[in-house]
Amino acid sequence: MALFERIRLTHGHFSALWPSSIEPGTEIAGLDLQLADAEIAGWVSRRTSLSDAEREELEDRCRRMEVVLPSIPADAQPYFERLARLGRLALGPRGAHRRKMWRG
């Protein structure tokens, strides 16, 4: 079931437009939202396994994204919630115990 959710969320994310309320390069609590989006989406779309270092970086970006979500404008939150959820799904069971942010 996680595979189908990951496919659905990946398609939804890559089809979505960047939220208009977020200027490219916007940083919240030191997290560049555009860079985090590119990094997480890149790791999620890889066809090879992540190295331990990449898994740690992905875990860090997801954690930081979840921390800043309340500070993101409400209209943009679904975009970034989906992104964090995708990252957690890409991490698999080790990341699955984390908070589930998005249900859609």
Biopython code that builds the backbone (N, CA, C, O; Angstrom):
import numpy as np
from Bio.PDB.StructureBuilder import StructureBuilder

atoms = [
    (1, "MET", "N", (0.819, -1.190, 0.000)),
    (1, "MET", "CA", (0.000, 0.000, 0.000)),
    (1, "MET", "C", (0.866, 1.258, 0.000)),
    (1, "MET", "O", (0.499, 2.241, -0.644)),
    (2, "ALA", "N", (1.981, 1.261, 0.687)),
    (2, "ALA", "CA", (2.857, 2.431, 0.712)),
    (2, "ALA", "C", (3.374, 2.751, -0.686)),
    (2, "ALA", "O", (3.559, 3.919, -1.027)),
    (3, "LEU", "N", (3.610, 1.718, -1.499)),
    (3, "LEU", "CA", (4.096, 1.948, -2.862)),
    (3, "LEU", "C", (3.061, 2.730, -3.665)),
    (3, "LEU", "O", (3.409, 3.682, -4.362)),
    (4, "PHE", "N", (1.791, 2.334, -3.570)),
    (4, "PHE", "CA", (0.749, 3.034, -4.317)),
    (4, "PHE", "C", (0.574, 4.458, -3.811)),
    (4, "PHE", "O", (0.341, 5.375, -4.598)),
    (5, "GLU", "N", (0.684, 4.643, -2.511)),
    (5, "GLU", "CA", (0.589, 6.002, -1.956)),
    (5, "GLU", "C", (1.754, 6.842, -2.450)),
    (5, "GLU", "O", (1.585, 8.008, -2.808)),
    (6, "ARG", "N", (2.921, 6.249, -2.467)),
    (6, "ARG", "CA", (4.114, 6.979, -2.935)),
    (6, "ARG", "C", (3.960, 7.367, -4.401)),
    (6, "ARG", "O", (4.302, 8.487, -4.781)),
    (7, "ILE", "N", (3.452, 6.459, -5.229)),
    (7, "ILE", "CA", (3.245, 6.760, -6.644)),
    (7, "ILE", "C", (2.223, 7.889, -6.797)),
    (7, "ILE", "O", (2.440, 8.828, -7.563)),
    (8, "ARG", "N", (1.120, 7.793, -6.073)),
    (8, "ARG", "CA", (0.071, 8.811, -6.144)),
    (8, "ARG", "C", (0.591, 10.177, -5.695)),
    (8, "ARG", "O", (0.348, 11.191, -6.351)),
    (9, "LEU", "N", (1.302, 10.190, -4.579)),
    (9, "LEU", "CA", (1.823, 11.454, -4.062)),
    (9, "LEU", "C", (2.908, 12.029, -4.973)),
    (9, "LEU", "O", (2.979, 13.241, -5.176)),
    (10, "THR", "N", (3.749, 11.154, -5.519)),
    (10, "THR", "CA", (4.809, 11.613, -6.425)),
    (10, "THR", "C", (4.183, 12.260, -7.652)),
    (10, "THR", "O", (4.590, 13.347, -8.061)),
    (11, "HIS", "N", (3.199, 11.596, -8.237)),
    (11, "HIS", "CA", (2.523, 12.171, -9.404)),
    (11, "HIS", "C", (1.886, 13.514, -9.040)),
    (11, "HIS", "O", (2.017, 14.490, -9.779)),
    (12, "GLY", "N", (1.207, 13.557, -7.919)),
    (12, "GLY", "CA", (0.571, 14.799, -7.480)),
    (12, "GLY", "C", (1.576, 15.906, -7.249)),
    (12, "GLY", "O", (1.326, 17.058, -7.604)),
    (13, "HIS", "N", (2.707, 15.572, -6.660)),
    (13, "HIS", "CA", (3.702, 16.601, -6.366)),
    (13, "HIS", "C", (4.355, 17.132, -7.638)),
    (13, "HIS", "O", (4.503, 18.343, -7.808)),
    (14, "PHE", "N", (4.742, 16.228, -8.526)),
    (14, "PHE", "CA", (5.407, 16.669, -9.746)),
    (14, "PHE", "C", (4.444, 17.361, -10.709)),
    (14, "PHE", "O", (4.883, 18.054, -11.627)),
    (15, "SER", "N", (3.152, 17.184, -10.513)),
    (15, "SER", "CA", (2.152, 17.869, -11.332)),
    (15, "SER", "C", (1.755, 19.221, -10.743)),
    (15, "SER", "O", (1.176, 20.060, -11.433)),
    (16, "ALA", "N", (2.065, 19.425, -9.486)),
    (16, "ALA", "CA", (1.645, 20.648, -8.783)),
    (16, "ALA", "C", (2.532, 21.840, -9.144)),
    (16, "ALA", "O", (3.723, 21.696, -9.422)),
    (17, "LEU", "N", (1.924, 22.997, -9.131)),
    (17, "LEU", "CA", (2.670, 24.242, -9.322)),
    (17, "LEU", "C", (3.263, 24.680, -7.990)),
    (17, "LEU", "O", (2.723, 24.377, -6.926)),
    (18, "TRP", "N", (4.370, 25.389, -8.061)),
    (18, "TRP", "CA", (4.973, 25.982, -6.869)),
    (18, "TRP", "C", (3.948, 26.930, -6.248)),
    (18, "TRP", "O", (3.328, 27.709, -6.972)),
    (19, "PRO", "N", (3.756, 26.886, -4.948)),
    (19, "PRO", "CA", (2.761, 27.760, -4.307)),
    (19, "PRO", "C", (3.056, 29.245, -4.559)),
    (19, "PRO", "O", (4.169, 29.715, -4.324)),
    (20, "SER", "N", (2.057, 29.962, -5.033)),
    (20, "SER", "CA", (2.254, 31.369, -5.389)),
    (20, "SER", "C", (2.552, 32.255, -4.183)),
    (20, "SER", "O", (3.109, 33.342, -4.337)),
    (21, "SER", "N", (2.188, 31.805, -2.996)),
    (21, "SER", "CA", (2.432, 32.618, -1.797)),
    (21, "SER", "C", (3.865, 32.479, -1.274)),
    (21, "SER", "O", (4.245, 33.149, -0.314)),
    (22, "ILE", "N", (4.647, 31.621, -1.896)),
    (22, "ILE", "CA", (6.036, 31.407, -1.482)),
    (22, "ILE", "C", (6.969, 31.909, -2.574)),
    (22, "ILE", "O", (6.974, 31.383, -3.687)),
    (23, "GLU", "N", (7.748, 32.916, -2.256)),
    (23, "GLU", "CA", (8.749, 33.404, -3.204)),
    (23, "GLU", "C", (9.885, 32.390, -3.300)),
    (23, "GLU", "O", (10.329, 31.871, -2.276)),
    (24, "PRO", "N", (10.361, 32.101, -4.506)),
    (24, "PRO", "CA", (11.522, 31.217, -4.614)),
    (24, "PRO", "C", (12.680, 31.764, -3.779)),
    (24, "PRO", "O", (12.950, 32.965, -3.781)),
    (25, "GLY", "N", (13.345, 30.877, -3.076)),
    (25, "GLY", "CA", (14.452, 31.272, -2.212)),
    (25, "GLY", "C", (14.028, 31.635, -0.800)),
    (25, "GLY", "O", (14.869, 32.006, 0.019)),
    (26, "THR", "N", (12.741, 31.536, -0.499)),
    (26, "THR", "CA", (12.256, 31.839, 0.844)),
    (26, "THR", "C", (12.863, 30.867, 1.844)),
    (26, "THR", "O", (12.861, 29.654, 1.636)),
    (27, "GLU", "N", (13.381, 31.419, 2.929)),
    (27, "GLU", "CA", (13.918, 30.604, 4.019)),
    (27, "GLU", "C", (13.057, 30.798, 5.258)),
    (27, "GLU", "O", (12.658, 31.913, 5.594)),
    (28, "ILE", "N", (12.783, 29.692, 5.923)),
    (28, "ILE", "CA", (12.103, 29.733, 7.208)),
    (28, "ILE", "C", (12.954, 28.921, 8.163)),
    (28, "ILE", "O", (13.230, 27.746, 7.925)),
    (29, "ALA", "N", (13.365, 29.561, 9.247)),
    (29, "ALA", "CA", (14.219, 28.919, 10.256)),
    (29, "ALA", "C", (15.445, 28.280, 9.611)),
    (29, "ALA", "O", (15.868, 27.190, 9.999)),
    (30, "GLY", "N", (16.010, 28.974, 8.619)),
    (30, "GLY", "CA", (17.226, 28.496, 7.974)),
    (30, "GLY", "C", (17.015, 27.430, 6.913)),
    (30, "GLY", "O", (17.989, 26.933, 6.346)),
    (31, "LEU", "N", (15.768, 27.065, 6.629)),
    (31, "LEU", "CA", (15.476, 26.063, 5.607)),
    (31, "LEU", "C", (15.005, 26.773, 4.342)),
    (31, "LEU", "O", (13.955, 27.415, 4.333)),
    (32, "ASP", "N", (15.788, 26.653, 3.282)),
    (32, "ASP", "CA", (15.413, 27.191, 1.982)),
    (32, "ASP", "C", (14.368, 26.246, 1.393)),
    (32, "ASP", "O", (14.683, 25.109, 1.043)),
    (33, "LEU", "N", (13.141, 26.711, 1.286)),
    (33, "LEU", "CA", (12.041, 25.846, 0.868)),
    (33, "LEU", "C", (12.214, 25.315, -0.549)),
    (33, "LEU", "O", (11.894, 24.160, -0.829)),
    (34, "GLN", "N", (12.719, 26.157, -1.437)),
    (34, "GLN", "CA", (12.907, 25.721, -2.822)),
    (34, "GLN", "C", (14.015, 24.666, -2.915)),
    (34, "GLN", "O", (13.876, 23.679, -3.638)),
    (35, "LEU", "N", (15.094, 24.875, -2.197)),
    (35, "LEU", "CA", (16.184, 23.906, -2.199)),
    (35, "LEU", "C", (15.743, 22.593, -1.553)),
    (35, "LEU", "O", (16.054, 21.514, -2.057)),
    (36, "ALA", "N", (15.020, 22.687, -0.438)),
    (36, "ALA", "CA", (14.516, 21.474, 0.224)),
    (36, "ALA", "C", (13.573, 20.712, -0.698)),
    (36, "ALA", "O", (13.601, 19.482, -0.738)),
    (37, "ASP", "N", (12.740, 21.436, -1.438)),
    (37, "ASP", "CA", (11.831, 20.804, -2.396)),
    (37, "ASP", "C", (12.629, 20.034, -3.447)),
    (37, "ASP", "O", (12.329, 18.875, -3.734)),
    (38, "ALA", "N", (13.632, 20.674, -4.013)),
    (38, "ALA", "CA", (14.441, 20.020, -5.045)),
    (38, "ALA", "C", (15.190, 18.807, -4.488)),
    (38, "ALA", "O", (15.270, 17.765, -5.139)),
    (39, "GLU", "N", (15.732, 18.954, -3.289)),
    (39, "GLU", "CA", (16.480, 17.839, -2.694)),
    (39, "GLU", "C", (15.576, 16.654, -2.390)),
    (39, "GLU", "O", (15.882, 15.523, -2.770)),
    (40, "ILE", "N", (14.469, 16.904, -1.711)),
    (40, "ILE", "CA", (13.568, 15.811, -1.348)),
    (40, "ILE", "C", (13.005, 15.149, -2.606)),
    (40, "ILE", "O", (12.991, 13.923, -2.714)),
    (41, "ALA", "N", (12.542, 15.965, -3.556)),
    (41, "ALA", "CA", (11.991, 15.406, -4.800)),
    (41, "ALA", "C", (13.048, 14.593, -5.545)),
    (41, "ALA", "O", (12.732, 13.556, -6.126)),
    (42, "GLY", "N", (14.277, 15.045, -5.534)),
    (42, "GLY", "CA", (15.360, 14.307, -6.188)),
    (42, "GLY", "C", (15.599, 12.957, -5.540)),
    (42, "GLY", "O", (15.739, 11.946, -6.229)),
    (43, "TRP", "N", (15.646, 12.938, -4.218)),
    (43, "TRP", "CA", (15.856, 11.670, -3.515)),
    (43, "TRP", "C", (14.676, 10.728, -3.723)),
    (43, "TRP", "O", (14.863, 9.522, -3.887)),
    (44, "VAL", "N", (13.469, 11.273, -3.716)),
    (44, "VAL", "CA", (12.264, 10.450, -3.878)),
    (44, "VAL", "C", (12.219, 9.816, -5.265)),
    (44, "VAL", "O", (11.783, 8.674, -5.412)),
    (45, "SER", "N", (12.668, 10.549, -6.281)),
    (45, "SER", "CA", (12.547, 10.069, -7.659)),
    (45, "SER", "C", (13.699, 9.157, -8.096)),
    (45, "SER", "O", (13.683, 8.643, -9.214)),
    (46, "ARG", "N", (14.673, 8.957, -7.249)),
    (46, "ARG", "CA", (15.803, 8.078, -7.610)),
    (46, "ARG", "C", (15.354, 6.645, -7.775)),
    (46, "ARG", "O", (14.460, 6.175, -7.073)),
    (47, "ARG", "N", (15.975, 5.965, -8.697)),
    (47, "ARG", "CA", (15.661, 4.560, -8.941)),
    (47, "ARG", "C", (16.635, 3.629, -8.230)),
    (47, "ARG", "O", (16.480, 2.409, -8.276)),
    (48, "THR", "N", (17.626, 4.197, -7.580)),
    (48, "THR", "CA", (18.587, 3.397, -6.826)),
    (48, "THR", "C", (18.409, 3.665, -5.343)),
    (48, "THR", "O", (17.794, 4.655, -4.948)),
    (49, "SER", "N", (18.946, 2.784, -4.535)),
    (49, "SER", "CA", (18.855, 2.952, -3.084)),
    (49, "SER", "C", (19.664, 4.154, -2.637)),
    (49, "SER", "O", (20.667, 4.520, -3.250)),
    (50, "LEU", "N", (19.207, 4.750, -1.564)),
    (50, "LEU", "CA", (19.940, 5.868, -0.973)),
    (50, "LEU", "C", (21.072, 5.333, -0.110)),
    (50, "LEU", "O", (20.932, 4.308, 0.558)),
    (51, "SER", "N", (22.183, 6.032, -0.134)),
    (51, "SER", "CA", (23.279, 5.686, 0.767)),
    (51, "SER", "C", (22.867, 6.081, 2.185)),
    (51, "SER", "O", (21.881, 6.793, 2.377)),
    (52, "ASP", "N", (23.619, 5.622, 3.160)),
    (52, "ASP", "CA", (23.322, 6.003, 4.544)),
    (52, "ASP", "C", (23.380, 7.520, 4.721)),
    (52, "ASP", "O", (22.548, 8.100, 5.418)),
    (53, "ALA", "N", (24.368, 8.161, 4.086)),
    (53, "ALA", "CA", (24.498, 9.619, 4.192)),
    (53, "ALA", "C", (23.302, 10.323, 3.550)),
    (53, "ALA", "O", (22.802, 11.311, 4.087)),
    (54, "GLU", "N", (22.844, 9.817, 2.404)),
    (54, "GLU", "CA", (21.688, 10.410, 1.742)),
    (54, "GLU", "C", (20.420, 10.207, 2.571)),
    (54, "GLU", "O", (19.579, 11.102, 2.658)),
    (55, "ARG", "N", (20.292, 9.040, 3.172)),
    (55, "ARG", "CA", (19.140, 8.783, 4.044)),
    (55, "ARG", "C", (19.137, 9.770, 5.209)),
    (55, "ARG", "O", (18.090, 10.303, 5.578)),
    (56, "GLU", "N", (20.318, 10.009, 5.787)),
    (56, "GLU", "CA", (20.410, 10.955, 6.904)),
    (56, "GLU", "C", (20.030, 12.369, 6.448)),
    (56, "GLU", "O", (19.335, 13.087, 7.167)),
    (57, "GLU", "N", (20.482, 12.764, 5.265)),
    (57, "GLU", "CA", (20.148, 14.087, 4.744)),
    (57, "GLU", "C", (18.648, 14.195, 4.467)),
    (57, "GLU", "O", (18.028, 15.209, 4.787)),
    (58, "LEU", "N", (18.068, 13.155, 3.874)),
    (58, "LEU", "CA", (16.634, 13.154, 3.605)),
    (58, "LEU", "C", (15.846, 13.214, 4.914)),
    (58, "LEU", "O", (14.874, 13.962, 5.028)),
    (59, "GLU", "N", (16.268, 12.431, 5.887)),
    (59, "GLU", "CA", (15.614, 12.456, 7.210)),
    (59, "GLU", "C", (15.685, 13.864, 7.797)),
    (59, "GLU", "O", (14.703, 14.354, 8.354)),
    (60, "ASP", "N", (16.839, 14.514, 7.676)),
    (60, "ASP", "CA", (17.010, 15.872, 8.200)),
    (60, "ASP", "C", (16.080, 16.853, 7.494)),
    (60, "ASP", "O", (15.427, 17.664, 8.151)),
    (61, "ARG", "N", (16.012, 16.792, 6.162)),
    (61, "ARG", "CA", (15.142, 17.718, 5.423)),
    (61, "ARG", "C", (13.679, 17.497, 5.796)),
    (61, "ARG", "O", (12.931, 18.459, 5.974)),
    (62, "CYS", "N", (13.269, 16.238, 5.913)),
    (62, "CYS", "CA", (11.872, 15.957, 6.290)),
    (62, "CYS", "C", (11.571, 16.487, 7.684)),
    (62, "CYS", "O", (10.531, 17.106, 7.909)),
    (63, "ARG", "N", (12.480, 16.243, 8.612)),
    (63, "ARG", "CA", (12.293, 16.720, 9.982)),
    (63, "ARG", "C", (12.201, 18.242, 10.017)),
    (63, "ARG", "O", (11.319, 18.803, 10.667)),
    (64, "ARG", "N", (13.116, 18.904, 9.315)),
    (64, "ARG", "CA", (13.120, 20.365, 9.293)),
    (64, "ARG", "C", (11.868, 20.910, 8.605)),
    (64, "ARG", "O", (11.319, 21.929, 9.024)),
    (65, "MET", "N", (11.415, 20.221, 7.541)),
    (65, "MET", "CA", (10.194, 20.645, 6.851)),
    (65, "MET", "C", (9.000, 20.547, 7.797)),
    (65, "MET", "O", (8.160, 21.447, 7.838)),
    (66, "GLU", "N", (8.926, 19.470, 8.544)),
    (66, "GLU", "CA", (7.824, 19.291, 9.495)),
    (66, "GLU", "C", (7.853, 20.347, 10.587)),
    (66, "GLU", "O", (6.801, 20.767, 11.068)),
    (67, "VAL", "N", (9.045, 20.782, 10.986)),
    (67, "VAL", "CA", (9.176, 21.816, 12.020)),
    (67, "VAL", "C", (8.679, 23.166, 11.508)),
    (67, "VAL", "O", (8.024, 23.904, 12.243)),
    (68, "VAL", "N", (8.990, 23.493, 10.248)),
    (68, "VAL", "CA", (8.622, 24.814, 9.726)),
    (68, "VAL", "C", (7.198, 24.866, 9.153)),
    (68, "VAL", "O", (6.692, 25.952, 8.871)),
    (69, "LEU", "N", (6.553, 23.723, 8.978)),
    (69, "LEU", "CA", (5.213, 23.712, 8.372)),
    (69, "LEU", "C", (4.240, 24.709, 9.003)),
    (69, "LEU", "O", (3.524, 25.390, 8.268)),
    (70, "PRO", "N", (4.182, 24.825, 10.331)),
    (70, "PRO", "CA", (3.239, 25.802, 10.914)),
    (70, "PRO", "C", (3.540, 27.248, 10.516)),
    (70, "PRO", "O", (2.654, 28.099, 10.603)),
    (71, "SER", "N", (4.756, 27.543, 10.085)),
    (71, "SER", "CA", (5.136, 28.904, 9.697)),
    (71, "SER", "C", (4.910, 29.178, 8.216)),
    (71, "SER", "O", (5.052, 30.317, 7.770)),
    (72, "ILE", "N", (4.564, 28.159, 7.459)),
    (72, "ILE", "CA", (4.311, 28.301, 6.028)),
    (72, "ILE", "C", (2.872, 28.783, 5.843)),
    (72, "ILE", "O", (1.971, 28.317, 6.539)),
    (73, "PRO", "N", (2.648, 29.717, 4.906)),
    (73, "PRO", "CA", (1.271, 30.185, 4.674)),
    (73, "PRO", "C", (0.314, 29.006, 4.440)),
    (73, "PRO", "O", (0.669, 28.012, 3.806)),
    (74, "ALA", "N", (-0.893, 29.145, 4.964)),
    (74, "ALA", "CA", (-1.868, 28.048, 4.941)),
    (74, "ALA", "C", (-2.121, 27.506, 3.540)),
    (74, "ALA", "O", (-2.275, 26.297, 3.366)),
    (75, "ASP", "N", (-2.165, 28.385, 2.535)),
    (75, "ASP", "CA", (-2.450, 27.914, 1.178)),
    (75, "ASP", "C", (-1.299, 27.086, 0.593)),
    (75, "ASP", "O", (-1.509, 26.326, -0.352)),
    (76, "ALA", "N", (-0.104, 27.222, 1.136)),
    (76, "ALA", "CA", (1.059, 26.482, 0.639)),
    (76, "ALA", "C", (1.341, 25.225, 1.461)),
    (76, "ALA", "O", (2.124, 24.374, 1.040)),
    (77, "GLN", "N", (0.715, 25.103, 2.618)),
    (77, "GLN", "CA", (1.006, 23.960, 3.486)),
    (77, "GLN", "C", (0.750, 22.606, 2.834)),
    (77, "GLN", "O", (1.568, 21.704, 3.009)),
    (78, "PRO", "N", (-0.354, 22.410, 2.084)),
    (78, "PRO", "CA", (-0.555, 21.089, 1.475)),
    (78, "PRO", "C", (0.597, 20.665, 0.554)),
    (78, "PRO", "O", (0.945, 19.485, 0.500)),
    (79, "TYR", "N", (1.180, 21.611, -0.160)),
    (79, "TYR", "CA", (2.317, 21.317, -1.040)),
    (79, "TYR", "C", (3.487, 20.759, -0.234)),
    (79, "TYR", "O", (4.075, 19.742, -0.604)),
    (80, "PHE", "N", (3.817, 21.425, 0.860)),
    (80, "PHE", "CA", (4.973, 21.022, 1.662)),
    (80, "PHE", "C", (4.666, 19.832, 2.570)),
    (80, "PHE", "O", (5.567, 19.060, 2.900)),
    (81, "GLU", "N", (3.420, 19.678, 2.973)),
    (81, "GLU", "CA", (3.023, 18.476, 3.725)),
    (81, "GLU", "C", (3.184, 17.236, 2.846)),
    (81, "GLU", "O", (3.693, 16.206, 3.286)),
    (82, "ARG", "N", (2.738, 17.360, 1.591)),
    (82, "ARG", "CA", (2.876, 16.248, 0.645)),
    (82, "ARG", "C", (4.353, 15.937, 0.423)),
    (82, "ARG", "O", (4.742, 14.770, 0.370)),
    (83, "LEU", "N", (5.166, 16.969, 0.295)),
    (83, "LEU", "CA", (6.602, 16.780, 0.095)),
    (83, "LEU", "C", (7.230, 16.038, 1.272)),
    (83, "LEU", "O", (8.006, 15.103, 1.074)),
    (84, "ALA", "N", (6.897, 16.450, 2.492)),
    (84, "ALA", "CA", (7.438, 15.773, 3.678)),
    (84, "ALA", "C", (6.961, 14.325, 3.737)),
    (84, "ALA", "O", (7.728, 13.427, 4.085)),
    (85, "ARG", "N", (5.703, 14.104, 3.401)),
    (85, "ARG", "CA", (5.156, 12.735, 3.401)),
    (85, "ARG", "C", (5.872, 11.875, 2.369)),
    (85, "ARG", "O", (6.179, 10.713, 2.636)),
    (86, "LEU", "N", (6.137, 12.428, 1.207)),
    (86, "LEU", "CA", (6.885, 11.692, 0.185)),
    (86, "LEU", "C", (8.266, 11.304, 0.689)),
    (86, "LEU", "O", (8.723, 10.179, 0.486)),
    (87, "GLY", "N", (8.919, 12.245, 1.344)),
    (87, "GLY", "CA", (10.239, 11.954, 1.900)),
    (87, "GLY", "C", (10.178, 10.835, 2.914)),
    (87, "GLY", "O", (11.031, 9.946, 2.913)),
    (88, "ARG", "N", (9.181, 10.867, 3.780)),
    (88, "ARG", "CA", (9.022, 9.809, 4.795)),
    (88, "ARG", "C", (8.767, 8.463, 4.132)),
    (88, "ARG", "O", (9.300, 7.445, 4.575)),
    (89, "LEU", "N", (7.959, 8.446, 3.077)),
    (89, "LEU", "CA", (7.700, 7.188, 2.370)),
    (89, "LEU", "C", (8.970, 6.669, 1.705)),
    (89, "LEU", "O", (9.207, 5.461, 1.682)),
    (90, "ALA", "N", (9.783, 7.564, 1.168)),
    (90, "ALA", "CA", (11.038, 7.151, 0.540)),
    (90, "ALA", "C", (12.007, 6.568, 1.563)),
    (90, "ALA", "O", (12.807, 5.689, 1.242)),
    (91, "LEU", "N", (11.929, 7.059, 2.790)),
    (91, "LEU", "CA", (12.791, 6.524, 3.846)),
    (91, "LEU", "C", (12.378, 5.116, 4.251)),
    (91, "LEU", "O", (13.194, 4.343, 4.754)),
    (92, "GLY", "N", (11.116, 4.789, 4.032)),
    (92, "GLY", "CA", (10.638, 3.456, 4.365)),
    (92, "GLY", "C", (10.414, 3.297, 5.857)),
    (92, "GLY", "O", (10.218, 4.280, 6.571)),
    (93, "PRO", "N", (10.443, 2.055, 6.328)),
    (93, "PRO", "CA", (10.092, 1.762, 7.722)),
    (93, "PRO", "C", (10.852, 2.581, 8.759)),
    (93, "PRO", "O", (10.285, 2.943, 9.790)),
    (94, "ARG", "N", (12.135, 2.882, 8.503)),
    (94, "ARG", "CA", (12.873, 3.654, 9.505)),
    (94, "ARG", "C", (12.327, 5.063, 9.644)),
    (94, "ARG", "O", (12.438, 5.661, 10.714)),
    (95, "GLY", "N", (11.735, 5.610, 8.582)),
    (95, "GLY", "CA", (11.154, 6.946, 8.659)),
    (95, "GLY", "C", (9.661, 6.923, 8.885)),
    (95, "GLY", "O", (9.048, 7.958, 9.147)),
    (96, "ALA", "N", (9.074, 5.742, 8.785)),
    (96, "ALA", "CA", (7.621, 5.634, 8.851)),
    (96, "ALA", "C", (7.061, 5.878, 10.247)),
    (96, "ALA", "O", (5.875, 6.177, 10.390)),
    (97, "HIS", "N", (7.890, 5.757, 11.273)),
    (97, "HIS", "CA", (7.394, 5.953, 12.633)),
    (97, "HIS", "C", (7.159, 7.423, 12.947)),
    (97, "HIS", "O", (6.561, 7.759, 13.969)),
    (98, "ARG", "N", (7.630, 8.295, 12.066)),
    (98, "ARG", "CA", (7.461, 9.726, 12.298)),
    (98, "ARG", "C", (6.010, 10.143, 12.092)),
    (98, "ARG", "O", (5.185, 9.391, 11.573)),
    (99, "ARG", "N", (5.739, 11.345, 12.508)),
    (99, "ARG", "CA", (4.419, 11.931, 12.377)),
    (99, "ARG", "C", (3.939, 11.900, 10.929)),
    (99, "ARG", "O", (4.683, 12.261, 10.018)),
    (100, "LYS", "N", (2.726, 11.481, 10.722)),
    (100, "LYS", "CA", (2.141, 11.504, 9.385)),
    (100, "LYS", "C", (1.456, 12.842, 9.231)),
    (100, "LYS", "O", (0.482, 13.144, 9.921)),
    (101, "MET", "N", (1.985, 13.649, 8.307)),
    (101, "MET", "CA", (1.548, 15.031, 8.191)),
    (101, "MET", "C", (0.386, 15.204, 7.220)),
    (101, "MET", "O", (-0.450, 16.087, 7.410)),
    (102, "TRP", "N", (0.324, 14.376, 6.189)),
    (102, "TRP", "CA", (-0.624, 14.664, 5.134)),
    (102, "TRP", "C", (-1.453, 13.444, 4.812)),
    (102, "TRP", "O", (-0.930, 12.340, 4.658)),
    (103, "ARG", "N", (-2.697, 13.647, 4.716)),
    (103, "ARG", "CA", (-3.605, 12.581, 4.252)),
    (103, "ARG", "C", (-4.456, 13.218, 3.174)),
    (103, "ARG", "O", (-5.177, 14.182, 3.433)),
    (104, "GLY", "N", (-4.376, 12.695, 1.991)),
    (104, "GLY", "CA", (-5.144, 13.330, 0.947)),
    (104, "GLY", "C", (-5.542, 12.405, -0.051)),
    (104, "GLY", "O", (-6.207, 12.785, -1.015)),
]
sb = StructureBuilder()
sb.init_structure("model")
sb.init_model(0)
sb.init_chain("A")
sb.init_seg("    ")
for serial, (resi, resn, name, xyz) in enumerate(atoms, 1):
    if name == "N":
        sb.init_residue(resn, " ", resi, " ")
    sb.init_atom(name, np.array(xyz, "f"), 0.0, 1.0, " ", f" {name:<3s}", serial, name[0])
structure = sb.get_structure()
